Amino acid sequence: MVGTDDFAALEKRGWGEEDTASAYAKDFARASAMAVPCLVSETRAGPGKHILDLCCGHGIVAAGLVKAGASVTGLDFSPAMLRIAREMVPQAEFVEGDAMAMPFPDASFDGVSMGFGMPHVPDAPAVMREARRVMKPGTYLSYSVWQETEKSAFTYVFKAIGVHGAVEVTLPPGPGASDYADPERAFPAMQAAGFDDLRINEVDSRWQVDRPDAPFDFFLEGTVRGGALLRPQPAANKAAIRTAVSEIVVANHGRDGPWDLPIPSVVVSGRAV
Ligand SMILES: C[S@@+](CC[C@H](N)C(=O)[O-])C[C@H]1O[C@@H](n2cnc3c(N)ncnc32)[C@H](O)[C@@H]1O
């Protein structure tokens, strides 16, 4: 393994970096934005509701919740992300804190959303239990996660890393990026945390790109997990991964751009018992 962080430390340090936060907000989140309408509706956000948005990042879900008329508190542990969020969504309140130990009293919210946060916490079931603790009974939790399907920009990049990455560059042990996109894992965990009325919705999220290697740069610059696997690569491996991403995109989506690349996700939701 290159680097000395464990998974939790890697995530905290990585998302705290200004460059990663702004690259995520600028490019990567063009796809996460497409899950916002589903998160907002599955959380039953609306006027008179106070919704907590976990792992709020640069405030993209918070913006959707505000637009639906809810009053919103966003929580994230990255000051760099929170700076962007406060600027982007001045109507919401943003709090610095850890989703695994939230600084809120029991039963204080009318719903909780979490856009693409689940794979980043070391213990997702613990976050589900914390979310349940701060929610009023009968209100809804919804969270989005990328799906690892064959035709996904996500899969293209990690496949290219698997083939061309240097063996010494690995991630510290941690949860899989799409673990809780699978209802067989997600539903029992949600049930055990105190949720019923469980649902899963597929979201056809996409990136419009004018270079077939654009997903390589989006993962390199705007993600912690992708950055930790791509940044330490020797130059030859990095170049081979970039070329492989281009080739996979062209093979799956044609030679001529611009390309409309799928990066599908799911929104899982449940009602606090
Ligand atoms: C992939 S971004 C998602 C941003 C946004 N919610 C979206 O839908 O695009 C993940 C966010 O989770 C935050 N995060 C990761 N682990 C966290 C934790 N344990 N507590 C609070 N925030 C955390 C990161 O700082 C980052 O802003």
The ligand as an SDF file (V2000), in Angstrom:
LIG
                    3D

 27 29  0  0  0  0  0  0  0  0999 V2000
  -19.0380   12.0560   -2.5360 C   0  0  0  0  0  0  0  0  0  0  0  0
  -19.2250   13.4720   -1.5510 S   0  0  0  0  0  0  0  0  0  0  0  0
  -20.9790   13.7370   -1.6490 C   0  0  0  0  0  0  0  0  0  0  0  0
  -21.3850   15.2030   -1.7040 C   0  0  0  0  0  0  0  0  0  0  0  0
  -22.8690   15.4760   -1.9730 C   0  0  0  0  0  0  0  0  0  0  0  0
  -23.6950   14.9770   -0.8890 N   0  0  0  0  0  0  0  0  0  0  0  0
  -23.3610   14.9220   -3.2890 C   0  0  0  0  0  0  0  0  0  0  0  0
  -24.4270   14.2690   -3.3140 O   0  0  0  0  0  0  0  0  0  0  0  0
  -22.7360   15.1580   -4.3310 O   0  0  0  0  0  0  0  0  0  0  0  0
  -19.0570   12.7410    0.0420 C   0  0  0  0  0  0  0  0  0  0  0  0
  -19.0570   13.7500    1.1670 C   0  0  0  0  0  0  0  0  0  0  0  0
  -19.1170   13.0190    2.4040 O   0  0  0  0  0  0  0  0  0  0  0  0
  -18.3290   13.6840    3.3660 C   0  0  0  0  0  0  0  0  0  0  0  0
  -18.0120   12.6900    4.4040 N   0  0  0  0  0  0  0  0  0  0  0  0
  -17.3700   11.5180    4.2390 C   0  0  0  0  0  0  0  0  0  0  0  0
  -17.3180   10.8560    5.4150 N   0  0  0  0  0  0  0  0  0  0  0  0
  -17.9450   11.6330    6.3320 C   0  0  0  0  0  0  0  0  0  0  0  0
  -18.2340   11.4870    7.7140 C   0  0  0  0  0  0  0  0  0  0  0  0
  -17.8520   10.3960    8.3980 N   0  0  0  0  0  0  0  0  0  0  0  0
  -18.9060   12.4690    8.3430 N   0  0  0  0  0  0  0  0  0  0  0  0
  -19.2940   13.5930    7.6670 C   0  0  0  0  0  0  0  0  0  0  0  0
  -19.0510   13.7870    6.3450 N   0  0  0  0  0  0  0  0  0  0  0  0
  -18.3810   12.8190    5.6970 C   0  0  0  0  0  0  0  0  0  0  0  0
  -17.1420   14.2040    2.5680 C   0  0  0  0  0  0  0  0  0  0  0  0
  -16.4840   15.2710    3.2140 O   0  0  0  0  0  0  0  0  0  0  0  0
  -17.8070   14.6320    1.2590 C   0  0  0  0  0  0  0  0  0  0  0  0
  -18.1920   15.9730    1.3010 O   0  0  0  0  0  0  0  0  0  0  0  0
  1  2  1  0
  2  3  1  0
  2 10  1  0
  3  4  1  0
  4  5  1  0
  5  6  1  0
  5  7  1  0
  7  8  2  0
  7  9  1  0
 10 11  1  0
 11 12  1  0
 11 26  1  0
 12 13  1  0
 13 14  1  0
 13 24  1  0
 14 15  1  0
 14 23  1  0
 15 16  2  0
 16 17  1  0
 17 18  1  0
 17 23  2  0
 18 19  1  0
 18 20  2  0
 20 21  1  0
 21 22  2  0
 22 23  1  0
 24 25  1  0
 24 26  1  0
 26 27  1  0
M  CHG  2   2   1   9  -1
M  END
$$$$
